[in-house]
Amino acid sequence: MSESLVPGNVINSLWELHLASEFAHKDTEEALATMTPNPRVTIVPTMIGGRGREEMHTFYSKHFLNQLPADLEIVPLSRTIGETRIVDELVLKFTHSIQMDWVLPGIAATHQRIEFAMVVIVHVEDGKIASENLYWDNATILRQAGLLPDARLPVLGAESAQNMLAPAPLNHLIHRSLR
């Protein structure tokens, strides 16, 4: 694996260009232009994404860029930039108004408001994005979409993401279990 070190401002600019290609322009070719010849995106909780140019083209054009709700809001919490990596901590907010295979594969729009915290780890090789790994708590999304209705399960909904934006008391699930 080739890992040439790139200054943090170059990595940051590359990542911002990639994000603009996805969320502002919704342009598959533009997104792929920021990536290595054999890129990989893995959305860990749903095992959605792609490996290699062909799979990435399919993922971006059929299961991601065309499935971004109109009211999608991305709230950045923190960004850590290393020599070959960026780690973003974000909160995503949207109304589940369209099918979103990358979040809830195969589930039709529930029209529920969804908010969740996400961590994205980006690996850069030779000045291009080699991989992205996205992590979030899928149970909080399922709860908010009305797909995980059992209130006795130790799962919160939007409260998890909201706590990242405005700290709230912790340990609610422990206190609830003691009642």
C-alpha positions in Angstrom: 0.0 0.0 0.0 1.4 3.3 -1.0 1.0 6.0 1.5 2.7 9.3 0.5 2.3 11.9 3.2 0.3 14.9 2.1 0.0 18.2 4.1 -3.1 18.6 6.1 -4.4 21.6 4.1 -4.1 19.6 0.9 -6.0 16.6 2.4 -8.6 19.0 3.8 -9.1 20.7 0.4 -9.4 17.3 -1.3 -12.0 16.2 1.1 -14.0 19.4 0.8 -13.9 19.1 -3.0 -15.2 15.5 -2.6 -18.0 16.6 -0.3 -19.0 19.3 -2.7 -19.2 16.8 -5.5 -21.5 14.7 -3.4 -23.8 17.0 -1.6 -23.7 20.3 -3.6 -23.3 19.0 -7.2 -24.5 15.4 -6.8 -22.1 14.5 -9.6 -20.8 10.9 -9.8 -17.9 11.6 -12.2 -16.8 14.6 -10.1 -16.8 12.5 -7.0 -14.8 9.7 -8.6 -12.3 12.2 -9.9 -11.2 12.9 -6.3 -10.6 9.2 -5.7 -7.8 6.7 -6.5 -8.1 4.2 -9.4 -9.4 1.5 -7.0 -11.5 3.4 -4.3 -13.6 1.9 -1.6 -16.6 3.2 0.4 -18.1 1.1 3.2 -21.1 2.2 5.1 -20.5 -0.1 8.0 -24.0 -0.4 9.6 -25.7 -1.3 6.3 -22.7 -2.9 4.4 -23.6 -0.6 1.5 -21.0 1.0 -0.7 -18.5 -0.2 -3.4 -15.0 -1.4 -4.2 -13.4 -0.3 -7.4 -14.5 2.2 -10.0 -17.4 0.3 -11.4 -19.0 -0.5 -8.1 -18.4 3.0 -6.9 -20.0 4.4 -10.0 -23.1 2.2 -9.4 -23.2 3.1 -5.7 -22.9 6.9 -6.3 -25.3 7.0 -9.3 -28.0 4.6 -8.1 -27.9 4.3 -4.4 -26.5 7.6 -2.9 -26.4 10.8 -4.9 -29.9 10.3 -6.2 -31.2 9.4 -2.7 -30.3 12.6 -0.7 -33.5 14.2 0.7 -34.1 17.8 -0.1 -34.0 18.8 3.6 -30.7 17.0 4.4 -28.7 19.0 6.9 -25.1 18.1 7.8 -23.8 19.6 11.0 -20.0 19.3 11.5 -18.9 18.6 15.1 -15.2 18.0 14.7 -12.5 17.2 12.1 -9.2 15.6 12.8 -6.6 15.7 10.0 -3.6 13.4 10.0 -0.9 12.7 7.5 -3.0 10.3 5.4 -6.4 10.4 7.1 -9.3 12.7 8.0 -11.8 11.8 10.7 -15.1 13.8 10.6 -17.7 13.7 13.4 -21.1 14.9 12.1 -24.8 15.0 12.8 -27.1 14.3 9.9 -30.7 15.5 9.9 -33.4 14.9 7.3 -37.0 13.8 6.7 -37.1 10.2 5.4 -39.1 11.4 2.4 -37.5 9.2 -0.3 -36.0 5.7 -0.4 -32.5 5.9 0.9 -30.7 2.6 0.3 -27.5 3.9 1.9 -29.3 4.4 5.2 -32.3 2.1 5.2 -31.9 -0.3 2.3 -35.1 -1.4 0.7 -37.3 0.7 3.0 -39.8 3.0 1.4 -40.1 6.6 2.7 -41.5 6.6 6.3 -41.8 10.5 6.3 -40.3 10.4 9.8 -37.7 13.0 10.9 -34.3 11.3 11.4 -31.2 12.7 13.2 -28.1 10.7 13.9 -24.4 11.1 14.7 -21.9 9.8 12.2 -18.2 9.3 12.1 -16.4 9.2 8.7 -12.8 8.0 8.3 -11.2 9.0 5.1 -7.9 7.5 3.9 -5.8 9.4 1.3 -3.2 7.8 -0.9 -1.0 9.8 -3.4 -3.2 12.9 -3.1 -6.5 11.0 -3.8 -9.2 9.5 -1.6 -8.6 5.7 -1.3 -11.3 4.8 1.1 -14.2 6.1 3.3 -15.6 4.2 6.2 -18.9 5.6 7.7 -20.1 4.6 11.1 -23.4 5.3 12.9 -25.8 3.6 15.4 -28.4 2.0 13.1 -30.7 1.2 15.9 -31.3 5.0 16.5 -32.3 5.4 12.9 -34.6 2.3 13.0 -36.3 3.7 16.1 -36.9 7.1 14.6 -38.2 5.6 11.3 -40.7 3.6 13.4 -39.1 0.3 12.4 -37.9 -0.6 16.0 -41.0 0.1 18.0 -40.2 -1.8 21.3 -39.6 1.0 23.8 -38.1 -1.5 26.3 -35.0 -2.0 24.1 -32.0 0.0 25.2 -32.1 2.3 22.2 -32.6 6.0 21.9 -33.7 8.0 18.9 -32.8 11.5 17.9 -31.7 12.2 21.5 -28.3 10.6 20.7 -27.5 13.1 18.0 -29.1 16.0 19.8 -26.8 15.3 22.8 -23.9 15.9 20.5 -25.2 19.3 19.5 -26.4 20.4 23.0 -25.3 18.2 25.9 -28.1 16.7 27.8 -28.0 14.5 30.9 -26.4 11.1 30.3 -27.2 7.6 31.5 -31.0 7.8 30.7 -31.1 4.1 29.7 -29.4 3.0 33.0 -31.9 5.1 35.0 -34.8 3.8 33.0 -33.7 0.2 33.5 -33.7 0.7 37.3 -37.3 1.8 37.4 
